[in-house]
Amino acid sequence: MRRTAKAPLFIYTRPGHKFGGEEADYAPEFSAEDGERRDVRPGAADGMAPAVLSFGYSRYRKHYPQLPEHIHPSCFEINYCQRGVPVFSLGDASWPVKPGHIFMSKPGEPHHLTTNIRGLFLYWLLFKKPSRSSERAMGLSAAEADDIYERLMAIDSPVFPVRDDMRLLFQELFRTYDAPVSPFRTVMLRSTVLRIILAIIRDCERMPQRLFGRNIQATARQIGARPEERYTIADLARQNGLSQGRFASLFKRATGFPPRKMILMQRMEKARRLVVNSNMPITQIAYAVGFSSPRHFADQFRRTHGESARQMRASARKSAH
C-alpha cells in the first residue's frame, strides 16, 4: 500500500530555511540560560490526533533571537500571552500582544514572533484545520468540526482579548497531559483543548460588532504597516466615523493598547527591524520611523528594547557570524 506523505507542519517563507516536518523544531536552539520551553507533540494514545499537532509554553529569561517567518499550511497557531508584550509579524503588519490577549494566525498566513523580550511568558497551541475525510477530529462530527473551523476563520483580528480563564485552561491542559495514562485522561485532554477553542470563539463572538469591524481593524493594520506616518487621533476617529473618545475606547478594547501607545510601539518595532536587518545609519532610522529628534529616538529605543540601537546592531552582527 502506498503511503501518502504528510503535509509539513511548518514551511519557512524565506531563503535559507528548510522545510519542517511534524517532528522538526523551527526555533533557534533554546538553552536553560535562555529560559524554560516545553513543546509537546501529542501521540495517538493521547486522543487529540489529528487535530492537535503541538502545544507548549515559553518563559524567556533574556532577550531571544526572533523566529523565522513561516506558515502552517493546515492549522491555526494560537498564542496566549500571560506576561510581557511580544510583537508578532503577520503579512506586512506588526501586532503587539498584551497580557490576557491572543495572537492567532490562520492556515497559510505568513507570520513569526519578532520580539522575544526578557520576562515574556507565552502559551501556544497548533490546532489543525478539521478534515472533511473520515477522520474524526477530537471526537467531533464533520458538521461540528466544520462549524468550529468556519467560526475561527470568521474572526477578523489576529489579536483579541480573552477572559482570564484562558490561563487556567492552559494550565489544566499541562496538568492533565502529565497525569498517568488512562481513558479519563484522554477524555480530559480532548475536553480541555475544545474548551480553549470554544472560549476563543465565545469571547470573540460576544464582543460588540463594531469592535471587530473592518474600519477598526483596517486602522490597526495601517498603523502596523506604516507607523512612520503623522497620525492624529482626530484623523483616525474621523476615518472610522467615530468621536475621538469612542474611537480611542474601541481601539484599546480591540488591540489592548491606546492608539498613541500602539503608534509608538509600532515605530519602535520598525526601528528594531531596520537596526538589525539593514545598514541604514541610526540617525536616518530615527527619521525613517517618524521621529523628528534623534536624541528622543535614542532614549525611546533604549527604554523600549533595553539597549541602544548601536548595541543591538553589534549584537545582531556578532550572532550572525
TAHU-V609520 format. One record per residue. N is the residue number from 1. SS is DSSP state (helix for helix, strand for strand, loop for the rest). PHI is phi in degrees with one decimal (* if undefined). NEAR is the number of other C-alpha atoms within 10 Angstrom. Layout:
n=N ss=SS phi=PHI near=NEAR
n=N ss=SS phi=PHI near=NEAR
This chain:
n=1 ss=loop phi=* near=3
n=2 ss=loop phi=-77.3 near=4
n=3 ss=loop phi=-91.9 near=5
n=4 ss=loop phi=-83.1 near=6
n=5 ss=loop phi=-65.6 near=6
n=6 ss=loop phi=-74.8 near=8
n=7 ss=loop phi=-68.4 near=13
n=8 ss=loop phi=-66.3 near=16
n=9 ss=loop phi=-74.3 near=22
n=10 ss=strand phi=-121.5 near=22
n=11 ss=strand phi=-125.0 near=20
n=12 ss=strand phi=-75.5 near=19
n=13 ss=loop phi=-100.6 near=15
n=14 ss=loop phi=-119.6 near=10
n=15 ss=loop phi=-58.4 near=6
n=16 ss=loop phi=98.8 near=7
n=17 ss=loop phi=-104.3 near=13
n=18 ss=loop phi=-89.5 near=13
n=19 ss=loop phi=-71.8 near=14
n=20 ss=strand phi=-110.3 near=16
n=21 ss=loop phi=-106.9 near=14
n=22 ss=loop phi=-66.9 near=13
n=23 ss=loop phi=-101.0 near=11
n=24 ss=loop phi=-83.7 near=12
n=25 ss=loop phi=-107.5 near=11
n=26 ss=loop phi=-90.7 near=19
n=27 ss=loop phi=-89.1 near=10
n=28 ss=loop phi=-60.6 near=11
n=29 ss=loop phi=-56.7 near=9
n=30 ss=loop phi=-120.7 near=14
n=31 ss=loop phi=-110.3 near=9
n=32 ss=loop phi=-61.7 near=9
n=33 ss=loop phi=-65.7 near=9
n=34 ss=loop phi=-71.8 near=16
n=35 ss=strand phi=148.1 near=18
n=36 ss=strand phi=-122.7 near=14
n=37 ss=strand phi=-140.6 near=16
n=38 ss=strand phi=-131.2 near=11
n=39 ss=strand phi=-128.8 near=14
n=40 ss=strand phi=-101.2 near=14
n=41 ss=loop phi=-112.5 near=15
n=42 ss=loop phi=-59.5 near=17
n=43 ss=loop phi=-99.6 near=13
n=44 ss=helix phi=-60.5 near=8
n=45 ss=helix phi=-69.6 near=11
n=46 ss=helix phi=-83.3 near=19
n=47 ss=loop phi=78.4 near=20
n=48 ss=loop phi=-105.8 near=23
n=49 ss=loop phi=-72.1 near=20
n=50 ss=loop phi=-94.5 near=18
n=51 ss=loop phi=-77.9 near=23
n=52 ss=strand phi=-102.6 near=24
n=53 ss=strand phi=-93.4 near=19
n=54 ss=strand phi=-165.8 near=20
n=55 ss=strand phi=-150.1 near=22
n=56 ss=strand phi=-179.4 near=18
n=57 ss=strand phi=-152.0 near=20
n=58 ss=strand phi=-137.1 near=19
n=59 ss=strand phi=-116.0 near=21
n=60 ss=strand phi=-99.5 near=22
n=61 ss=loop phi=-88.6 near=17
n=62 ss=loop phi=-152.4 near=14
n=63 ss=loop phi=-57.2 near=16
n=64 ss=strand phi=-132.4 near=17
n=65 ss=loop phi=-57.3 near=17
n=66 ss=loop phi=-65.6 near=16
n=67 ss=loop phi=-86.2 near=16
n=68 ss=loop phi=-68.6 near=17
n=69 ss=loop phi=-64.5 near=22
n=70 ss=strand phi=-155.4 near=23
n=71 ss=strand phi=-129.4 near=24
n=72 ss=loop phi=-112.0 near=23
n=73 ss=loop phi=-60.1 near=18
n=74 ss=loop phi=-132.8 near=19
n=75 ss=strand phi=-145.3 near=24
n=76 ss=strand phi=-88.3 near=23
n=77 ss=strand phi=-105.1 near=21
n=78 ss=strand phi=-110.7 near=21
n=79 ss=strand phi=-119.3 near=21
n=80 ss=strand phi=-109.4 near=26
n=81 ss=strand phi=-89.8 near=23
n=82 ss=strand phi=-96.3 near=20
n=83 ss=strand phi=-150.1 near=16
n=84 ss=loop phi=90.7 near=18
n=85 ss=loop phi=-131.4 near=21
n=86 ss=strand phi=-71.6 near=21
n=87 ss=strand phi=-121.6 near=22
n=88 ss=strand phi=-105.6 near=26
n=89 ss=strand phi=-102.9 near=20
n=90 ss=strand phi=-136.0 near=22
n=91 ss=loop phi=65.4 near=13
n=92 ss=loop phi=-102.2 near=12
n=93 ss=strand phi=-122.5 near=18
n=94 ss=strand phi=-108.7 near=27
n=95 ss=strand phi=-133.0 near=26
n=96 ss=strand phi=-66.8 near=23
n=97 ss=strand phi=-125.8 near=26
n=98 ss=loop phi=-84.7 near=22
n=99 ss=loop phi=-53.5 near=19
n=100 ss=loop phi=85.3 near=18
n=101 ss=strand phi=-118.3 near=23
n=102 ss=strand phi=-107.4 near=24
n=103 ss=strand phi=-110.6 near=23
n=104 ss=strand phi=-130.6 near=25
n=105 ss=strand phi=-100.5 near=25
n=106 ss=loop phi=-101.6 near=22
n=107 ss=loop phi=-52.5 near=17
n=108 ss=loop phi=85.9 near=15
n=109 ss=loop phi=-86.8 near=18
n=110 ss=loop phi=-70.0 near=19
n=111 ss=strand phi=-158.0 near=25
n=112 ss=strand phi=-168.7 near=20
n=113 ss=strand phi=-85.4 near=19
n=114 ss=strand phi=-96.2 near=22
n=115 ss=strand phi=-126.4 near=22
n=116 ss=strand phi=-110.8 near=24
n=117 ss=loop phi=-85.9 near=21
n=118 ss=loop phi=-60.6 near=20
n=119 ss=loop phi=91.8 near=16
n=120 ss=loop phi=-67.7 near=21
n=121 ss=strand phi=-134.7 near=23
n=122 ss=strand phi=-125.2 near=22
n=123 ss=strand phi=-101.8 near=22
n=124 ss=strand phi=-143.0 near=20
n=125 ss=strand phi=-149.8 near=24
n=126 ss=strand phi=-104.4 near=22
n=127 ss=strand phi=-114.7 near=25
n=128 ss=strand phi=-74.1 near=23
n=129 ss=loop phi=-54.9 near=23
n=130 ss=loop phi=-55.9 near=25
n=131 ss=loop phi=-88.0 near=16
n=132 ss=loop phi=-92.9 near=13
n=133 ss=loop phi=-81.5 near=8
n=134 ss=loop phi=-75.9 near=8
n=135 ss=loop phi=-64.3 near=15
n=136 ss=loop phi=-106.9 near=16
n=137 ss=helix phi=-78.7 near=23
n=138 ss=helix phi=58.1 near=20
n=139 ss=helix phi=75.5 near=16
n=140 ss=loop phi=-85.2 near=14
n=141 ss=loop phi=-73.1 near=15
n=142 ss=helix phi=-60.4 near=16
n=143 ss=helix phi=-65.9 near=11
n=144 ss=helix phi=-66.8 near=12
n=145 ss=helix phi=-63.4 near=19
n=146 ss=helix phi=-62.7 near=16
n=147 ss=helix phi=-65.4 near=13
n=148 ss=helix phi=-62.1 near=18
n=149 ss=helix phi=-59.6 near=19
n=150 ss=helix phi=-64.7 near=12
n=151 ss=helix phi=-70.7 near=15
n=152 ss=helix phi=-65.4 near=19
n=153 ss=helix phi=-64.2 near=14
n=154 ss=loop phi=-79.5 near=12
n=155 ss=loop phi=-68.9 near=17
n=156 ss=loop phi=-74.3 near=14
n=157 ss=loop phi=-101.2 near=22
n=158 ss=loop phi=-75.0 near=17
n=159 ss=strand phi=-124.1 near=23
n=160 ss=strand phi=-158.9 near=25
n=161 ss=strand phi=-79.7 near=21
n=162 ss=loop phi=-134.4 near=19
n=163 ss=loop phi=-72.0 near=13
n=164 ss=loop phi=-66.5 near=12
n=165 ss=helix phi=-66.3 near=12
n=166 ss=helix phi=-61.7 near=22
n=167 ss=helix phi=-60.2 near=16
n=168 ss=helix phi=-65.3 near=11
n=169 ss=helix phi=-67.4 near=16
n=170 ss=helix phi=-64.9 near=22
n=171 ss=helix phi=-62.8 near=13
n=172 ss=helix phi=-64.7 near=16
n=173 ss=helix phi=-60.5 near=19
n=174 ss=helix phi=-73.0 near=16
n=175 ss=helix phi=-60.0 near=11
n=176 ss=helix phi=-68.1 near=18
n=177 ss=helix phi=-60.9 near=16
n=178 ss=loop phi=-82.6 near=10
n=179 ss=loop phi=-75.9 near=9
n=180 ss=loop phi=-57.0 near=9
n=181 ss=loop phi=-65.4 near=12
n=182 ss=loop phi=-164.8 near=11
n=183 ss=helix phi=-58.3 near=11
n=184 ss=helix phi=-63.0 near=10
n=185 ss=helix phi=-60.1 near=17
n=186 ss=helix phi=-60.3 near=16
n=187 ss=helix phi=-63.8 near=16
n=188 ss=helix phi=-64.7 near=18
n=189 ss=helix phi=-61.5 near=21
n=190 ss=helix phi=-61.0 near=20
n=191 ss=helix phi=-62.0 near=15
n=192 ss=helix phi=-68.2 near=18
n=193 ss=helix phi=-62.2 near=22
n=194 ss=helix phi=-62.9 near=16
n=195 ss=helix phi=-65.5 near=16
n=196 ss=helix phi=-63.8 near=20
n=197 ss=helix phi=-63.6 near=17
n=198 ss=helix phi=-68.3 near=15
n=199 ss=helix phi=-65.9 near=17
n=200 ss=helix phi=-62.9 near=22
n=201 ss=helix phi=-62.5 near=17
n=202 ss=helix phi=-58.2 near=15
n=203 ss=helix phi=-66.3 near=13
n=204 ss=helix phi=-71.6 near=22
n=205 ss=helix phi=-72.7 near=14
n=206 ss=loop phi=-87.4 near=8
n=207 ss=loop phi=-66.1 near=14
n=208 ss=loop phi=-54.2 near=11
n=209 ss=helix phi=-53.5 near=10
n=210 ss=helix phi=-68.7 near=12
n=211 ss=helix phi=-58.4 near=22
n=212 ss=helix phi=-108.0 near=22
n=213 ss=loop phi=-66.0 near=14
n=214 ss=helix phi=-62.1 near=14
n=215 ss=helix phi=-66.5 near=16
n=216 ss=helix phi=-61.0 near=22
n=217 ss=helix phi=-67.7 near=20
n=218 ss=helix phi=-62.7 near=14
n=219 ss=helix phi=-65.5 near=17
n=220 ss=helix phi=-62.6 near=22
n=221 ss=helix phi=-67.4 near=19
n=222 ss=helix phi=-61.6 near=15
n=223 ss=helix phi=-64.4 near=23
n=224 ss=helix phi=-65.8 near=24
n=225 ss=helix phi=-82.2 near=19
n=226 ss=loop phi=-135.5 near=18
n=227 ss=loop phi=-69.2 near=26
n=228 ss=loop phi=-76.2 near=21
n=229 ss=loop phi=-69.8 near=15
n=230 ss=loop phi=-86.1 near=10
n=231 ss=loop phi=-86.6 near=13
n=232 ss=loop phi=-123.4 near=12
n=233 ss=helix phi=-61.4 near=15
n=234 ss=helix phi=-61.6 near=14
n=235 ss=helix phi=-67.0 near=12
n=236 ss=helix phi=-65.9 near=19
n=237 ss=helix phi=-65.2 near=20
n=238 ss=helix phi=-63.2 near=13
n=239 ss=helix phi=-60.8 near=13
n=240 ss=loop phi=-97.4 near=16
n=241 ss=loop phi=68.5 near=12
n=242 ss=loop phi=-129.0 near=14
n=243 ss=loop phi=-69.8 near=14
n=244 ss=helix phi=-61.1 near=16
n=245 ss=helix phi=-65.7 near=12
n=246 ss=helix phi=-67.7 near=12
n=247 ss=helix phi=-61.1 near=23
n=248 ss=helix phi=-60.1 near=20
n=249 ss=helix phi=-66.5 near=16
n=250 ss=helix phi=-67.4 near=20
n=251 ss=helix phi=-62.3 near=22
n=252 ss=helix phi=-65.1 near=16
n=253 ss=helix phi=-66.1 near=16
n=254 ss=helix phi=-77.5 near=24
n=255 ss=helix phi=-109.3 near=25
n=256 ss=loop phi=92.6 near=21
n=257 ss=loop phi=-133.2 near=19
n=258 ss=loop phi=-64.1 near=16
n=259 ss=helix phi=-55.0 near=23
n=260 ss=helix phi=-64.1 near=13
n=261 ss=helix phi=-64.5 near=12
n=262 ss=helix phi=-62.6 near=21
n=263 ss=helix phi=-60.3 near=22
n=264 ss=helix phi=-63.8 near=19
n=265 ss=helix phi=-63.4 near=23
n=266 ss=helix phi=-68.2 near=24
n=267 ss=helix phi=-63.9 near=26
n=268 ss=helix phi=-68.1 near=23
n=269 ss=helix phi=-69.6 near=26
n=270 ss=helix phi=-64.4 near=21
n=271 ss=helix phi=-61.8 near=24
n=272 ss=helix phi=-60.0 near=21
n=273 ss=helix phi=-63.6 near=13
n=274 ss=helix phi=-67.4 near=20
n=275 ss=helix phi=-63.0 near=21
n=276 ss=helix phi=-79.5 near=17
n=277 ss=helix phi=-108.5 near=12
n=278 ss=loop phi=-137.5 near=11
n=279 ss=loop phi=-104.1 near=10
n=280 ss=loop phi=-61.0 near=12
n=281 ss=loop phi=-56.4 near=11
n=282 ss=helix phi=-60.0 near=18
n=283 ss=helix phi=-62.0 near=15
n=284 ss=helix phi=-67.3 near=11
n=285 ss=helix phi=-61.4 near=21
n=286 ss=helix phi=-54.9 near=23
n=287 ss=helix phi=-69.7 near=15
n=288 ss=helix phi=-66.7 near=18
n=289 ss=loop phi=-101.3 near=21
n=290 ss=loop phi=103.0 near=19
n=291 ss=loop phi=-90.4 near=20
n=292 ss=loop phi=-95.1 near=11
n=293 ss=loop phi=-126.5 near=11
n=294 ss=helix phi=-59.1 near=15
n=295 ss=helix phi=-66.6 near=12
n=296 ss=helix phi=-61.4 near=11
n=297 ss=helix phi=-59.9 near=23
n=298 ss=helix phi=-60.9 near=19
n=299 ss=helix phi=-64.0 near=13
n=300 ss=helix phi=-69.6 near=16
n=301 ss=helix phi=-62.3 near=21
n=302 ss=helix phi=-65.1 near=15
n=303 ss=helix phi=-64.4 near=11
n=304 ss=helix phi=-79.4 near=15
n=305 ss=helix phi=-102.9 near=17
n=306 ss=loop phi=81.1 near=14
n=307 ss=loop phi=-158.0 near=13
n=308 ss=loop phi=-74.9 near=16
n=309 ss=helix phi=-61.8 near=23
n=310 ss=helix phi=-66.2 near=14
n=311 ss=helix phi=-63.4 near=12
n=312 ss=helix phi=-64.0 near=17
n=313 ss=helix phi=-62.9 near=19
n=314 ss=helix phi=-63.4 near=14
n=315 ss=helix phi=-65.5 near=12
n=316 ss=helix phi=-64.8 near=15
n=317 ss=helix phi=-69.6 near=11
n=318 ss=helix phi=-66.6 near=9
n=319 ss=helix phi=-69.2 near=8
n=320 ss=helix phi=-69.4 near=7
n=321 ss=loop phi=-98.3 near=5
